[in-house]
Amino acid sequence: MINEEYGKQPSSEGKYTKRISYCLMLLTILAVLWVLKATSDMNIQIVLALFIFILFNPFTARLEKLKVPSPIITLIVMCLIVGLVLALTWVFSMTIDSLIGKIPDYVKRVKEFDDYLKSTSIGQWLDMDESSTFLSSIGVDWMNLLLSTLRSVSTSTVSLLKTAVMVFVFVFFLMIERSTIFPKLYMLLPNHDISFVAQFYEKMNRQISKYLSIKTIISLVTGAMFYLGGVLIGFDFALLWGFLAFFLNYIPTIGSIVVTTGGIVIAILQFFPSWGPVIFISCWFVFWDFLIGNVIDPRLQGGKLNLSPFIILIALALWGYIWGIVGMFLAVPMMSIIQIICANTEGGRPIAIFLSGSRIMKKAHDSKDEKINPDIVLPKVK
């Protein structure tokens, strides 16, 4: 059924009022984004805790159906989180130890690869003399770059540990109070009308939980395939690239490009002038990246997120600017929540339509009267 209000012609006064409301909405959005940027150190921890809480919601709901006591559920979830953090810490420490041991070898390989490039047509095209090198001609202070990178990693590790502790505390208290959320809302809302809020929360929770669950499974498969390919060919840091493939797969498009390109570069440094293993690693990484990212992922997600790919790229840049790498991980779930909120508010429905993906828009197109059914396009709570 086509929404009749989209066929009405608003009066001049109505148009003026709408423009004012849109301007106020834009100013409000800009103010909220500024606040999120200014208070990023605090709200990153809260947002991460909320998304971890949502990620475990299907698991906790299943335990509740099995009549498991609430304190036991909380204990199980917190133990799982601690186990995951310890596993990631173990992988990280092993990778750092292996990397430190391999640094002298890779310094030598970089020098050999530099000499190799200078002897090729690239060096001749740059008209390089005997005393210069290919890497020095790029104009980058590689030693300062390496030192600054190591300092950044050290600082980030300390900051990450602090954030992890705070996130753990927030998740713990969210788990304790998860059964009191709706009773509190029931007491706060006028006329004790909580049905809409309950349906809205259920819609948002189901959509985000499904996205995070499927994305986690897909990321695990991606990381396993990258690790397996590295083991088969004797690739250095195979566990690291498997971990990075899993981790960066949460960042649409950009994450897969970064891990694939980085893996190919390291493969060149390790295996040249033997190009067979380099070709194998390149084809293996690109094949699995394409298959999982363009075939398996869209089929499993089924277009349920209903977000435009262009909007997703903009969201990656925006949330990456506000919250850094954490913002890029959370960009898609955040935009999905924003779309659901806009779809269920009268003034926000145009924004929700703008955020929608083209595949859903095609399904919503009515070939008979050339109009769009907004109830199909928008994830509206019923």
Secondary structure, DSSP 8 states (H G I E B T S, - for coil): ---GGGGS---HHHHHHHHHHHHHHHHHHHHHHHHHHHTHHHHHHHHHHHHHHHHTHHHHHHHHHTT--HHHHHHHHHHHHHHHHHHHHHHHHHHHHHHHHHHHHHHHHHHHHHHHHHHSHHHHHTT--SS--HHHHTT--HHHHHHHHHHHHHHHHHHHHHHHHHHHHHHHHHHHHGGGHHHHHHHHSGGG--HHHHHHHHHHHHHHHHHHHHHHHHHHHHHHHHHHHHHHHT-TTHHHHHHHHHHHTTSTTHHHHHHHHHHHHHHHHHHTT-HHHHHHHHHHHHHHHHHIIIIIHHHHHTTTT---HHHHHHHHHHHHHHHTHHHHHHHHHHHHHHHHHHHTSGGGHHHHHHHS-HHHHHHHEETTTTEE-HHHHS----
